[in-house]
Amino acid sequence: MTTEEKKIDLIGKIISLENDEIIDMVNDLLNGAREEAGLRRAGWGKGMVNYVSEDFDDFIPPGFSKNTKLPH
């Protein structure tokens, strides 16, 4: 896909947006108001996970123990 094709595709997606909050976010990105848009921040994923299996914590990857502390 060429750069021009990517631009046209992106414009089409922007035109079809109906959520004002998302439109404002895109506008902020395009205006450079969110210089750190690519950086992860605490709370950005909040509300994205709808369900976590009850056995989520049952699997321990090789090389880890239940007492392994992850770096902060």
Predicted model as a PDB file, atoms N, CA, C, CB and O in Angstrom, pLDDT in the B-factor column:
MODEL        1                                                                  
ATOM      1  N   MET A   1       0.860  -1.172   0.000  1.00 88.00           N  
ATOM      2  CA  MET A   1       0.000   0.000   0.000  1.00 88.00           C  
ATOM      3  C   MET A   1       0.909   1.239   0.000  1.00 88.00           C  
ATOM      4  CB  MET A   1      -0.980  -0.004   1.242  1.00 88.00           C  
ATOM      5  O   MET A   1       1.822   1.352   0.819  1.00 88.00           O  
ATOM      6  N   THR A   2       0.651   2.132  -0.902  1.00 93.00           N  
ATOM      7  CA  THR A   2       1.460   3.350  -0.999  1.00 93.00           C  
ATOM      8  C   THR A   2       1.050   4.350   0.087  1.00 93.00           C  
ATOM      9  CB  THR A   2       1.313   3.990  -2.403  1.00 93.00           C  
ATOM     10  O   THR A   2       0.015   4.193   0.734  1.00 93.00           O  
ATOM     11  N   THR A   3       1.866   5.360   0.269  1.00 93.00           N  
ATOM     12  CA  THR A   3       1.566   6.398   1.253  1.00 93.00           C  
ATOM     13  C   THR A   3       0.244   7.087   0.923  1.00 93.00           C  
ATOM     14  CB  THR A   3       2.706   7.431   1.310  1.00 93.00           C  
ATOM     15  O   THR A   3      -0.563   7.360   1.812  1.00 93.00           O  
ATOM     16  N   GLU A   4       0.034   7.362  -0.347  1.00 94.00           N  
ATOM     17  CA  GLU A   4      -1.216   8.021  -0.749  1.00 94.00           C  
ATOM     18  C   GLU A   4      -2.427   7.133  -0.467  1.00 94.00           C  
ATOM     19  CB  GLU A   4      -1.173   8.386  -2.243  1.00 94.00           C  
ATOM     20  O   GLU A   4      -3.465   7.626  -0.026  1.00 94.00           O  
ATOM     21  N   GLU A   5      -2.303   5.847  -0.713  1.00 94.00           N  
ATOM     22  CA  GLU A   5      -3.403   4.920  -0.431  1.00 94.00           C  
ATOM     23  C   GLU A   5      -3.681   4.854   1.068  1.00 94.00           C  
ATOM     24  CB  GLU A   5      -3.080   3.515  -0.973  1.00 94.00           C  
ATOM     25  O   GLU A   5      -4.835   4.786   1.490  1.00 94.00           O  
ATOM     26  N   LYS A   6      -2.618   4.873   1.864  1.00 93.00           N  
ATOM     27  CA  LYS A   6      -2.792   4.879   3.318  1.00 93.00           C  
ATOM     28  C   LYS A   6      -3.516   6.136   3.781  1.00 93.00           C  
ATOM     29  CB  LYS A   6      -1.437   4.768   4.019  1.00 93.00           C  
ATOM     30  O   LYS A   6      -4.383   6.073   4.652  1.00 93.00           O  
ATOM     31  N   LYS A   7      -3.163   7.272   3.202  1.00 91.00           N  
ATOM     32  CA  LYS A   7      -3.825   8.539   3.564  1.00 91.00           C  
ATOM     33  C   LYS A   7      -5.305   8.497   3.222  1.00 91.00           C  
ATOM     34  CB  LYS A   7      -3.156   9.725   2.845  1.00 91.00           C  
ATOM     35  O   LYS A   7      -6.145   8.895   4.029  1.00 91.00           O  
ATOM     36  N   ILE A   8      -5.622   8.020   2.038  1.00 94.00           N  
ATOM     37  CA  ILE A   8      -7.023   7.949   1.612  1.00 94.00           C  
ATOM     38  C   ILE A   8      -7.804   6.999   2.514  1.00 94.00           C  
ATOM     39  CB  ILE A   8      -7.124   7.492   0.140  1.00 94.00           C  
ATOM     40  O   ILE A   8      -8.942   7.287   2.884  1.00 94.00           O  
ATOM     41  N   ASP A   9      -7.192   5.861   2.869  1.00 94.00           N  
ATOM     42  CA  ASP A   9      -7.841   4.910   3.769  1.00 94.00           C  
ATOM     43  C   ASP A   9      -8.093   5.543   5.128  1.00 94.00           C  
ATOM     44  CB  ASP A   9      -6.988   3.647   3.924  1.00 94.00           C  
ATOM     45  O   ASP A   9      -9.173   5.388   5.699  1.00 94.00           O  
ATOM     46  N   LEU A  10      -7.101   6.254   5.647  1.00 92.00           N  
ATOM     47  CA  LEU A  10      -7.228   6.913   6.945  1.00 92.00           C  
ATOM     48  C   LEU A  10      -8.308   7.996   6.915  1.00 92.00           C  
ATOM     49  CB  LEU A  10      -5.887   7.521   7.364  1.00 92.00           C  
ATOM     50  O   LEU A  10      -9.098   8.113   7.852  1.00 92.00           O  
ATOM     51  N   ILE A  11      -8.340   8.772   5.858  1.00 93.00           N  
ATOM     52  CA  ILE A  11      -9.365   9.821   5.717  1.00 93.00           C  
ATOM     53  C   ILE A  11     -10.755   9.198   5.720  1.00 93.00           C  
ATOM     54  CB  ILE A  11      -9.147  10.638   4.414  1.00 93.00           C  
ATOM     55  O   ILE A  11     -11.674   9.717   6.354  1.00 93.00           O  
ATOM     56  N   GLY A  12     -10.905   8.083   5.010  1.00 95.00           N  
ATOM     57  CA  GLY A  12     -12.205   7.392   4.983  1.00 95.00           C  
ATOM     58  C   GLY A  12     -12.633   6.926   6.359  1.00 95.00           C  
ATOM     59  O   GLY A  12     -13.808   7.019   6.713  1.00 95.00           O  
ATOM     60  N   LYS A  13     -11.677   6.421   7.142  1.00 93.00           N  
ATOM     61  CA  LYS A  13     -11.996   5.975   8.498  1.00 93.00           C  
ATOM     62  C   LYS A  13     -12.378   7.154   9.389  1.00 93.00           C  
ATOM     63  CB  LYS A  13     -10.808   5.219   9.106  1.00 93.00           C  
ATOM     64  O   LYS A  13     -13.302   7.058  10.196  1.00 93.00           O  
ATOM     65  N   ILE A  14     -11.665   8.258   9.238  1.00 93.00           N  
ATOM     66  CA  ILE A  14     -11.972   9.447  10.040  1.00 93.00           C  
ATOM     67  C   ILE A  14     -13.361   9.975   9.695  1.00 93.00           C  
ATOM     68  CB  ILE A  14     -10.910  10.547   9.816  1.00 93.00           C  
ATOM     69  O   ILE A  14     -14.120  10.363  10.584  1.00 93.00           O  
ATOM     70  N   ILE A  15     -13.689   9.991   8.421  1.00 94.00           N  
ATOM     71  CA  ILE A  15     -15.002  10.482   7.992  1.00 94.00           C  
ATOM     72  C   ILE A  15     -16.134   9.653   8.588  1.00 94.00           C  
ATOM     73  CB  ILE A  15     -15.100  10.470   6.467  1.00 94.00           C  
ATOM     74  O   ILE A  15     -17.196  10.187   8.905  1.00 94.00           O  
ATOM     75  N   SER A  16     -15.908   8.344   8.742  1.00 95.00           N  
ATOM     76  CA  SER A  16     -16.978   7.478   9.245  1.00 95.00           C  
ATOM     77  C   SER A  16     -17.112   7.494  10.769  1.00 95.00           C  
ATOM     78  CB  SER A  16     -16.738   6.067   8.786  1.00 95.00           C  
ATOM     79  O   SER A  16     -18.046   6.898  11.306  1.00 95.00           O  
ATOM     80  N   LEU A  17     -16.193   8.167  11.478  1.00 93.00           N  
ATOM     81  CA  LEU A  17     -16.282   8.242  12.942  1.00 93.00           C  
ATOM     82  C   LEU A  17     -17.524   9.007  13.378  1.00 93.00           C  
ATOM     83  CB  LEU A  17     -15.028   8.908  13.524  1.00 93.00           C  
ATOM     84  O   LEU A  17     -17.894  10.015  12.776  1.00 93.00           O  
ATOM     85  N   GLU A  18     -18.166   8.508  14.443  1.00 93.00           N  
ATOM     86  CA  GLU A  18     -19.339   9.191  14.977  1.00 93.00           C  
ATOM     87  C   GLU A  18     -19.190   9.540  16.456  1.00 93.00           C  
ATOM     88  CB  GLU A  18     -20.567   8.333  14.779  1.00 93.00           C  
ATOM     89  O   GLU A  18     -19.977  10.319  16.994  1.00 93.00           O  
ATOM     90  N   ASN A  19     -18.185   8.966  17.112  1.00 93.00           N  
ATOM     91  CA  ASN A  19     -17.961   9.198  18.531  1.00 93.00           C  
ATOM     92  C   ASN A  19     -17.138  10.477  18.702  1.00 93.00           C  
ATOM     93  CB  ASN A  19     -17.245   7.979  19.190  1.00 93.00           C  
ATOM     94  O   ASN A  19     -15.991  10.541  18.260  1.00 93.00           O  
ATOM     95  N   ASP A  20     -17.717  11.488  19.339  1.00 92.00           N  
ATOM     96  CA  ASP A  20     -17.044  12.781  19.518  1.00 92.00           C  
ATOM     97  C   ASP A  20     -15.729  12.655  20.285  1.00 92.00           C  
ATOM     98  CB  ASP A  20     -17.962  13.746  20.245  1.00 92.00           C  
ATOM     99  O   ASP A  20     -14.760  13.352  19.984  1.00 92.00           O  
ATOM    100  N   GLU A  21     -15.702  11.769  21.269  1.00 92.00           N  
ATOM    101  CA  GLU A  21     -14.484  11.601  22.072  1.00 92.00           C  
ATOM    102  C   GLU A  21     -13.334  11.082  21.200  1.00 92.00           C  
ATOM    103  CB  GLU A  21     -14.742  10.628  23.256  1.00 92.00           C  
ATOM    104  O   GLU A  21     -12.204  11.556  21.318  1.00 92.00           O  
ATOM    105  N   ILE A  22     -13.615  10.129  20.344  1.00 92.00           N  
ATOM    106  CA  ILE A  22     -12.593   9.590  19.456  1.00 92.00           C  
ATOM    107  C   ILE A  22     -12.174  10.638  18.428  1.00 92.00           C  
ATOM    108  CB  ILE A  22     -13.104   8.320  18.752  1.00 92.00           C  
ATOM    109  O   ILE A  22     -10.992  10.753  18.104  1.00 92.00           O  
ATOM    110  N   ILE A  23     -13.121  11.389  17.925  1.00 92.00           N  
ATOM    111  CA  ILE A  23     -12.805  12.456  16.970  1.00 92.00           C  
ATOM    112  C   ILE A  23     -11.873  13.481  17.614  1.00 92.00           C  
ATOM    113  CB  ILE A  23     -14.101  13.144  16.469  1.00 92.00           C  
ATOM    114  O   ILE A  23     -10.917  13.940  16.988  1.00 92.00           O  
ATOM    115  N   ASP A  24     -12.156  13.837  18.871  1.00 90.00           N  
ATOM    116  CA  ASP A  24     -11.292  14.775  19.588  1.00 90.00           C  
ATOM    117  C   ASP A  24      -9.890  14.196  19.790  1.00 90.00           C  
ATOM    118  CB  ASP A  24     -11.911  15.136  20.943  1.00 90.00           C  
ATOM    119  O   ASP A  24      -8.897  14.915  19.678  1.00 90.00           O  
ATOM    120  N   MET A  25      -9.811  12.898  20.088  1.00 89.00           N  
ATOM    121  CA  MET A  25      -8.516  12.252  20.274  1.00 89.00           C  
ATOM    122  C   MET A  25      -7.705  12.267  18.977  1.00 89.00           C  
ATOM    123  CB  MET A  25      -8.705  10.810  20.764  1.00 89.00           C  
ATOM    124  O   MET A  25      -6.507  12.550  18.994  1.00 89.00           O  
ATOM    125  N   VAL A  26      -8.354  11.965  17.864  1.00 90.00           N  
ATOM    126  CA  VAL A  26      -7.673  11.987  16.569  1.00 90.00           C  
ATOM    127  C   VAL A  26      -7.206  13.402  16.253  1.00 90.00           C  
ATOM    128  CB  VAL A  26      -8.603  11.462  15.449  1.00 90.00           C  
ATOM    129  O   VAL A  26      -6.088  13.607  15.779  1.00 90.00           O  
ATOM    130  N   ASN A  27      -8.064  14.367  16.517  1.00 89.00           N  
ATOM    131  CA  ASN A  27      -7.716  15.769  16.279  1.00 89.00           C  
ATOM    132  C   ASN A  27      -6.502  16.182  17.118  1.00 89.00           C  
ATOM    133  CB  ASN A  27      -8.918  16.680  16.598  1.00 89.00           C  
ATOM    134  O   ASN A  27      -5.586  16.838  16.622  1.00 89.00           O  
ATOM    135  N   ASP A  28      -6.512  15.790  18.389  1.00 85.00           N  
ATOM    136  CA  ASP A  28      -5.376  16.105  19.267  1.00 85.00           C  
ATOM    137  C   ASP A  28      -4.090  15.467  18.736  1.00 85.00           C  
ATOM    138  CB  ASP A  28      -5.655  15.618  20.712  1.00 85.00           C  
ATOM    139  O   ASP A  28      -3.036  16.104  18.723  1.00 85.00           O  
ATOM    140  N   LEU A  29      -4.181  14.221  18.302  1.00 85.00           N  
ATOM    141  CA  LEU A  29      -3.008  13.539  17.748  1.00 85.00           C  
ATOM    142  C   LEU A  29      -2.474  14.265  16.523  1.00 85.00           C  
ATOM    143  CB  LEU A  29      -3.351  12.093  17.387  1.00 85.00           C  
ATOM    144  O   LEU A  29      -1.269  14.477  16.393  1.00 85.00           O  
ATOM    145  N   LEU A  30      -3.371  14.642  15.632  1.00 85.00           N  
ATOM    146  CA  LEU A  30      -2.961  15.304  14.402  1.00 85.00           C  
ATOM    147  C   LEU A  30      -2.432  16.712  14.656  1.00 85.00           C  
ATOM    148  CB  LEU A  30      -4.121  15.358  13.433  1.00 85.00           C  
ATOM    149  O   LEU A  30      -1.624  17.219  13.877  1.00 85.00           O  
ATOM    150  N   ASN A  31      -2.873  17.339  15.721  1.00 85.00           N  
ATOM    151  CA  ASN A  31      -2.393  18.674  16.069  1.00 85.00           C  
ATOM    152  C   ASN A  31      -1.136  18.628  16.926  1.00 85.00           C  
ATOM    153  CB  ASN A  31      -3.477  19.443  16.794  1.00 85.00           C  
ATOM    154  O   ASN A  31      -0.586  19.675  17.267  1.00 85.00           O  
ATOM    155  N   GLY A  32      -0.677  17.446  17.277  1.00 77.00           N  
ATOM    156  CA  GLY A  32       0.538  17.308  18.069  1.00 77.00           C  
ATOM    157  C   GLY A  32       0.351  17.564  19.543  1.00 77.00           C  
ATOM    158  O   GLY A  32       1.333  17.711  20.271  1.00 77.00           O  
ATOM    159  N   ALA A  33      -0.894  17.623  20.007  1.00 57.00           N  
ATOM    160  CA  ALA A  33      -1.148  17.889  21.419  1.00 57.00           C  
ATOM    161  C   ALA A  33      -0.758  16.706  22.287  1.00 57.00           C  
ATOM    162  CB  ALA A  33      -2.611  18.229  21.636  1.00 57.00           C  
ATOM    163  O   ALA A  33      -0.563  16.858  23.493  1.00 57.00           O  
ATOM    164  N   ARG A  34      -0.643  15.549  21.696  1.00 55.00           N  
ATOM    165  CA  ARG A  34      -0.281  14.346  22.449  1.00 55.00           C  
ATOM    166  C   ARG A  34       1.071  13.856  21.972  1.00 55.00           C  
ATOM    167  CB  ARG A  34      -1.356  13.233  22.291  1.00 55.00           C  
ATOM    168  O   ARG A  34       1.165  12.863  21.251  1.00 55.00           O  
ATOM    169  N   GLU A  35       2.101  14.548  22.372  1.00 59.00           N  
ATOM    170  CA  GLU A  35       3.455  14.223  21.937  1.00 59.00           C  
ATOM    171  C   GLU A  35       3.891  12.846  22.397  1.00 59.00           C  
ATOM    172  CB  GLU A  35       4.425  15.257  22.444  1.00 59.00           C  
ATOM    173  O   GLU A  35       4.711  12.208  21.736  1.00 59.00           O  
ATOM    174  N   GLU A  36       3.364  12.379  23.507  1.00 59.00           N  
ATOM    175  CA  GLU A  36       3.753  11.099  24.063  1.00 59.00           C  
ATOM    176  C   GLU A  36       2.695  10.045  23.789  1.00 59.00           C  
ATOM    177  CB  GLU A  36       4.002  11.223  25.555  1.00 59.00           C  
ATOM    178  O   GLU A  36       2.487   9.157  24.616  1.00 59.00           O  
ATOM    179  N   ALA A  37       2.021  10.121  22.648  1.00 54.00           N  
ATOM    180  CA  ALA A  37       0.933   9.209  22.348  1.00 54.00           C  
ATOM    181  C   ALA A  37       1.370   7.758  22.327  1.00 54.00           C  
ATOM    182  CB  ALA A  37       0.322   9.565  21.037  1.00 54.00           C  
ATOM    183  O   ALA A  37       0.572   6.875  22.641  1.00 54.00           O  
ATOM    184  N   GLY A  38       2.609   7.488  21.967  1.00 63.00           N  
ATOM    185  CA  GLY A  38       3.083   6.123  21.891  1.00 63.00           C  
ATOM    186  C   GLY A  38       3.523   5.540  23.219  1.00 63.00           C  
ATOM    187  O   GLY A  38       3.759   4.335  23.306  1.00 63.00           O  
ATOM    188  N   LEU A  39       3.642   6.355  24.256  1.00 70.00           N  
ATOM    189  CA  LEU A  39       4.094   5.864  25.542  1.00 70.00           C  
ATOM    190  C   LEU A  39       2.939   5.279  26.336  1.00 70.00           C  
ATOM    191  CB  LEU A  39       4.763   6.976  26.327  1.00 70.00           C  
ATOM    192  O   LEU A  39       1.809   5.764  26.282  1.00 70.00           O  
ATOM    193  N   ARG A  40       3.254   4.227  27.072  1.00 73.00           N  
ATOM    194  CA  ARG A  40       2.229   3.613  27.911  1.00 73.00           C  
ATOM    195  C   ARG A  40       2.097   4.403  29.202  1.00 73.00           C  
ATOM    196  CB  ARG A  40       2.566   2.131  28.208  1.00 73.00           C  
ATOM    197  O   ARG A  40       3.081   4.906  29.745  1.00 73.00           O  
ATOM    198  N   ARG A  41       0.888   4.502  29.675  1.00 75.00           N  
ATOM    199  CA  ARG A  41       0.620   5.193  30.934  1.00 75.00           C  
ATOM    200  C   ARG A  41      -0.340   4.365  31.766  1.00 75.00           C  
ATOM    201  CB  ARG A  41       0.043   6.606  30.683  1.00 75.00           C  
ATOM    202  O   ARG A  41      -1.178   3.638  31.233  1.00 75.00           O  
ATOM    203  N   ALA A  42      -0.209   4.481  33.065  1.00 80.00           N  
ATOM    204  CA  ALA A  42      -1.085   3.746  33.975  1.00 80.00           C  
ATOM    205  C   ALA A  42      -2.540   4.114  33.723  1.00 80.00           C  
ATOM    206  CB  ALA A  42      -0.708   4.031  35.440  1.00 80.00           C  
ATOM    207  O   ALA A  42      -2.878   5.292  33.607  1.00 80.00           O  
ATOM    208  N   GLY A  43      -3.387   3.118  33.640  1.00 79.00           N  
ATOM    209  CA  GLY A  43      -4.816   3.338  33.491  1.00 79.00           C  
ATOM    210  C   GLY A  43      -5.316   3.401  32.060  1.00 79.00           C  
ATOM    211  O   GLY A  43      -6.527   3.430  31.844  1.00 79.00           O  
ATOM    212  N   TRP A  44      -4.418   3.424  31.065  1.00 76.00           N  
ATOM    213  CA  TRP A  44      -4.876   3.518  29.676  1.00 76.00           C  
ATOM    214  C   TRP A  44      -5.668   2.297  29.231  1.00 76.00           C  
ATOM    215  CB  TRP A  44      -3.694   3.710  28.758  1.00 76.00           C  
ATOM    216  O   TRP A  44      -6.528   2.409  28.357  1.00 76.00           O  
ATOM    217  N   GLY A  45      -5.398   1.142  29.810  1.00 77.00           N  
ATOM    218  CA  GLY A  45      -6.104  -0.067  29.406  1.00 77.00           C  
ATOM    219  C   GLY A  45      -7.344  -0.351  30.232  1.00 77.00           C  
ATOM    220  O   GLY A  45      -8.022  -1.357  30.022  1.00 77.00           O  
ATOM    221  N   LYS A  46      -7.641   0.535  31.172  1.00 81.00           N  
ATOM    222  CA  LYS A  46      -8.779   0.328  32.064  1.00 81.00           C  
ATOM    223  C   LYS A  46     -10.068   0.182  31.260  1.00 81.00           C  
ATOM    224  CB  LYS A  46      -8.901   1.494  33.063  1.00 81.00           C  
ATOM    225  O   LYS A  46     -10.378   0.997  30.391  1.00 81.00           O  
ATOM    226  N   GLY A  47     -10.801  -0.868  31.570  1.00 80.00           N  
ATOM    227  CA  GLY A  47     -12.075  -1.108  30.903  1.00 80.00           C  
ATOM    228  C   GLY A  47     -11.948  -1.891  29.601  1.00 80.00           C  
ATOM    229  O   GLY A  47     -12.959  -2.189  28.966  1.00 80.00           O  
ATOM    230  N   MET A  48     -10.731  -2.230  29.192  1.00 81.00           N  
ATOM    231  CA  MET A  48     -10.547  -2.955  27.935  1.00 81.00           C  
ATOM    232  C   MET A  48     -10.733  -4.454  28.094  1.00 81.00           C  
ATOM    233  CB  MET A  48      -9.177  -2.675  27.375  1.00 81.00           C  
ATOM    234  O   MET A  48     -11.092  -5.134  27.133  1.00 81.00           O  
ATOM    235  N   VAL A  49     -10.497  -4.983  29.285  1.00 80.00           N  
ATOM    236  CA  VAL A  49     -10.641  -6.415  29.525  1.00 80.00           C  
ATOM    237  C   VAL A  49     -12.001  -6.664  30.158  1.00 80.00           C  
ATOM    238  CB  VAL A  49      -9.493  -6.956  30.434  1.00 80.00           C  
ATOM    239  O   VAL A  49     -12.306  -6.163  31.241  1.00 80.00           O  
ATOM    240  N   ASN A  50     -12.808  -7.446  29.459  1.00 82.00           N  
ATOM    241  CA  ASN A  50     -14.167  -7.687  29.940  1.00 82.00           C  
ATOM    242  C   ASN A  50     -14.270  -8.917  30.838  1.00 82.00           C  
ATOM    243  CB  ASN A  50     -15.103  -7.842  28.767  1.00 82.00           C  
ATOM    244  O   ASN A  50     -15.166  -9.011  31.677  1.00 82.00           O  
ATOM    245  N   TYR A  51     -13.336  -9.864  30.652  1.00 84.00           N  
ATOM    246  CA  TYR A  51     -13.433 -11.109  31.395  1.00 84.00           C  
ATOM    247  C   TYR A  51     -12.046 -11.702  31.596  1.00 84.00           C  
ATOM    248  CB  TYR A  51     -14.351 -12.108  30.669  1.00 84.00           C  
ATOM    249  O   TYR A  51     -11.232 -11.710  30.672  1.00 84.00           O  
ATOM    250  N   VAL A  52     -11.775 -12.196  32.795  1.00 81.00           N  
ATOM    251  CA  VAL A  52     -10.542 -12.918  33.089  1.00 81.00           C  
ATOM    252  C   VAL A  52     -10.947 -14.278  33.636  1.00 81.00           C  
ATOM    253  CB  VAL A  52      -9.626 -12.131  34.109  1.00 81.00           C  
ATOM    254  O   VAL A  52     -11.720 -14.372  34.589  1.00 81.00           O  
ATOM    255  N   SER A  53     -10.422 -15.324  33.026  1.00 82.00           N  
ATOM    256  CA  SER A  53     -10.748 -16.680  33.422  1.00 82.00           C  
ATOM    257  C   SER A  53     -10.383 -16.931  34.880  1.00 82.00           C  
ATOM    258  CB  SER A  53     -10.037 -17.676  32.521  1.00 82.00           C  
ATOM    259  O   SER A  53      -9.407 -16.380  35.389  1.00 82.00           O  
ATOM    260  N   GLU A  54     -11.174 -17.767  35.546  1.00 83.00           N  
ATOM    261  CA  GLU A  54     -10.913 -18.075  36.947  1.00 83.00           C  
ATOM    262  C   GLU A  54      -9.561 -18.755  37.127  1.00 83.00           C  
ATOM    263  CB  GLU A  54     -12.018 -18.959  37.507  1.00 83.00           C  
ATOM    264  O   GLU A  54      -8.948 -18.628  38.187  1.00 83.00           O  
ATOM    265  N   ASP A  55      -9.079 -19.480  36.104  1.00 80.00           N  
ATOM    266  CA  ASP A  55      -7.800 -20.184  36.223  1.00 80.00           C  
ATOM    267  C   ASP A  55      -6.632 -19.361  35.657  1.00 80.00           C  
ATOM    268  CB  ASP A  55      -7.880 -21.530  35.504  1.00 80.00           C  
ATOM    269  O   ASP A  55      -5.577 -19.918  35.357  1.00 80.00           O  
ATOM    270  N   PHE A  56      -6.812 -18.053  35.512  1.00 77.00           N  
ATOM    271  CA  PHE A  56      -5.787 -17.182  34.944  1.00 77.00           C  
ATOM    272  C   PHE A  56      -4.454 -17.302  35.683  1.00 77.00           C  
ATOM    273  CB  PHE A  56      -6.261 -15.738  34.971  1.00 77.00           C  
ATOM    274  O   PHE A  56      -3.400 -17.373  35.052  1.00 77.00           O  
ATOM    275  N   ASP A  57      -4.496 -17.326  36.992  1.00 75.00           N  
ATOM    276  CA  ASP A  57      -3.273 -17.380  37.792  1.00 75.00           C  
ATOM    277  C   ASP A  57      -2.745 -18.792  38.006  1.00 75.00           C  
ATOM    278  CB  ASP A  57      -3.514 -16.742  39.119  1.00 75.00           C  
ATOM    279  O   ASP A  57      -1.707 -18.959  38.646  1.00 75.00           O  
ATOM    280  N   ASP A  58      -3.431 -19.820  37.487  1.00 78.00           N  
ATOM    281  CA  ASP A  58      -3.007 -21.199  37.704  1.00 78.00           C  
ATOM    282  C   ASP A  58      -1.759 -21.570  36.918  1.00 78.00           C  
ATOM    283  CB  ASP A  58      -4.120 -22.133  37.340  1.00 78.00           C  
ATOM    284  O   ASP A  58      -0.985 -22.414  37.371  1.00 78.00           O  
ATOM    285  N   PHE A  59      -1.543 -20.976  35.772  1.00 78.00           N  
ATOM    286  CA  PHE A  59      -0.392 -21.318  34.941  1.00 78.00           C  
ATOM    287  C   PHE A  59       0.824 -20.512  35.376  1.00 78.00           C  
ATOM    288  CB  PHE A  59      -0.700 -21.068  33.451  1.00 78.00           C  
ATOM    289  O   PHE A  59       0.779 -19.284  35.449  1.00 78.00           O  
ATOM    290  N   ILE A  60       1.904 -21.216  35.662  1.00 79.00           N  
ATOM    291  CA  ILE A  60       3.156 -20.556  36.024  1.00 79.00           C  
ATOM    292  C   ILE A  60       4.163 -20.903  34.934  1.00 79.00           C  
ATOM    293  CB  ILE A  60       3.669 -21.002  37.460  1.00 79.00           C  
ATOM    294  O   ILE A  60       4.505 -22.073  34.763  1.00 79.00           O  
ATOM    295  N   PRO A  61       4.645 -19.899  34.188  1.00 77.00           N  
ATOM    296  CA  PRO A  61       5.597 -20.165  33.107  1.00 77.00           C  
ATOM    297  C   PRO A  61       6.879 -20.808  33.629  1.00 77.00           C  
ATOM    298  CB  PRO A  61       5.931 -18.872  32.367  1.00 77.00           C  
ATOM    299  O   PRO A  61       7.272 -20.571  34.771  1.00 77.00           O  
ATOM    300  N   PRO A  62       7.532 -21.621  32.794  1.00 80.00           N  
ATOM    301  CA  PRO A  62       8.792 -22.237  33.206  1.00 80.00           C  
ATOM    302  C   PRO A  62       9.798 -21.169  33.641  1.00 80.00           C  
ATOM    303  CB  PRO A  62       9.376 -23.087  32.059  1.00 80.00           C  
ATOM    304  O   PRO A  62       9.934 -20.130  32.995  1.00 80.00           O  
ATOM    305  N   GLY A  63      10.501 -21.439  34.744  1.00 78.00           N  
ATOM    306  CA  GLY A  63      11.500 -20.496  35.242  1.00 78.00           C  
ATOM    307  C   GLY A  63      10.956 -19.539  36.281  1.00 78.00           C  
ATOM    308  O   GLY A  63      11.710 -18.755  36.858  1.00 78.00           O  
ATOM    309  N   PHE A  64       9.655 -19.593  36.529  1.00 76.00           N  
ATOM    310  CA  PHE A  64       9.043 -18.721  37.527  1.00 76.00           C  
ATOM    311  C   PHE A  64       8.499 -19.570  38.669  1.00 76.00           C  
ATOM    312  CB  PHE A  64       7.916 -17.857  36.897  1.00 76.00           C  
ATOM    313  O   PHE A  64       8.184 -20.747  38.492  1.00 76.00           O  
ATOM    314  N   SER A  65       8.395 -18.966  39.818  1.00 74.00           N  
ATOM    315  CA  SER A  65       7.746 -19.641  40.938  1.00 74.00           C  
ATOM    316  C   SER A  65       6.636 -18.729  41.436  1.00 74.00           C  
ATOM    317  CB  SER A  65       8.769 -19.982  42.087  1.00 74.00           C  
ATOM    318  O   SER A  65       6.551 -17.569  41.033  1.00 74.00           O  
ATOM    319  N   LYS A  66       5.801 -19.244  42.296  1.00 71.00           N  
ATOM    320  CA  LYS A  66       4.714 -18.419  42.823  1.00 71.00           C  
ATOM    321  C   LYS A  66       5.243 -17.218  43.593  1.00 71.00           C  
ATOM    322  CB  LYS A  66       3.808 -19.250  43.720  1.00 71.00           C  
ATOM    323  O   LYS A  66       4.540 -16.217  43.731  1.00 71.00           O  
ATOM    324  N   ASN A  67       6.452 -17.302  44.090  1.00 70.00           N  
ATOM    325  CA  ASN A  67       7.026 -16.227  44.898  1.00 70.00           C  
ATOM    326  C   ASN A  67       7.880 -15.265  44.095  1.00 70.00           C  
ATOM    327  CB  ASN A  67       7.846 -16.806  46.005  1.00 70.00           C  
ATOM    328  O   ASN A  67       8.490 -14.360  44.665  1.00 70.00           O  
ATOM    329  N   THR A  68       7.936 -15.443  42.772  1.00 62.00           N  
ATOM    330  CA  THR A  68       8.747 -14.553  41.940  1.00 62.00           C  
ATOM    331  C   THR A  68       8.128 -13.168  41.931  1.00 62.00           C  
ATOM    332  CB  THR A  68       8.878 -15.100  40.497  1.00 62.00           C  
ATOM    333  O   THR A  68       6.938 -13.016  41.653  1.00 62.00           O  
ATOM    334  N   LYS A  69       8.937 -12.154  42.236  1.00 67.00           N  
ATOM    335  CA  LYS A  69       8.454 -10.775  42.219  1.00 67.00           C  
ATOM    336  C   LYS A  69       8.883 -10.132  40.919  1.00 67.00           C  
ATOM    337  CB  LYS A  69       8.986  -9.971  43.437  1.00 67.00           C  
ATOM    338  O   LYS A  69      10.045 -10.232  40.524  1.00 67.00           O  
ATOM    339  N   LEU A  70       7.966  -9.480  40.261  1.00 63.00           N  
ATOM    340  CA  LEU A  70       8.257  -8.803  39.010  1.00 63.00           C  
ATOM    341  C   LEU A  70       8.835  -7.422  39.276  1.00 63.00           C  
ATOM    342  CB  LEU A  70       6.997  -8.698  38.151  1.00 63.00           C  
ATOM    343  O   LEU A  70       8.463  -6.780  40.258  1.00 63.00           O  
ATOM    344  N   PRO A  71       9.748  -6.948  38.412  1.00 65.00           N  
ATOM    345  CA  PRO A  71      10.299  -5.603  38.602  1.00 65.00           C  
ATOM    346  C   PRO A  71       9.230  -4.545  38.356  1.00 65.00           C  
ATOM    347  CB  PRO A  71      11.500  -5.371  37.664  1.00 65.00           C  
ATOM    348  O   PRO A  71       8.316  -4.757  37.558  1.00 65.00           O  
ATOM    349  N   HIS A  72       9.338  -3.423  39.028  1.00 56.00           N  
ATOM    350  CA  HIS A  72       8.357  -2.345  38.863  1.00 56.00           C  
ATOM    351  C   HIS A  72       8.833  -1.353  37.852  1.00 56.00           C  
ATOM    352  CB  HIS A  72       8.082  -1.646  40.181  1.00 56.00           C  
ATOM    353  O   HIS A  72       8.142  -0.372  37.577  1.00 56.00           O  
TER     354      HIS A  72                                                      
ENDMDL                                                                          
END                                                                             
